[in-house]
C-alpha cells in the first residue's frame, strides 16, 4: 500500500455504522482503524494482542471486571492482551483503534456485532 495523508474527520464522515471498524492504514503488521461507537458492545478479550483506543470525539467507557475507565476526547488507553473488556459509549463516540492485523473484532466471542473482515475506507 502506498502512503497517503489521511484526514480523520473526512474519513469518519464516510460511514454511519456503529461498532464497524474501518481500516485507514497499516504499518509493521498493525492496522489503524476508525470506528463510530454508540451503546454497549460485547464482553471479550484478545488473547494474543494488545488493543489501543484513542477517543477523537465524545467519550468512551472501558468496562473491566474490576473497574471502569472513562476516556474523553484526546485520551487513550491500551487494553493489555488477555484482559476481558466491554466498550460502552453512552453517546456517539469516534475512536481510533491501533491493533495487530490478526486481532479479531470480538476475540473468540461470536456476536451479531462481530465483523470478520473490516473494510478499507
Beta strands, then each sheet from edge to edge (+ up, - down):
strand 1: 22-27
strand 2: 30-40
strand 3: 51-57
strand 4: 59-63
strand 5: 68-72
strand 6: 76-79
strand 7: 86-100
strand 8: 119-120
sheet 1: 5+ 4- 7+ 2- 1+ 8+
sheet 2: 5+ 4- 7+ 3- 6+
end
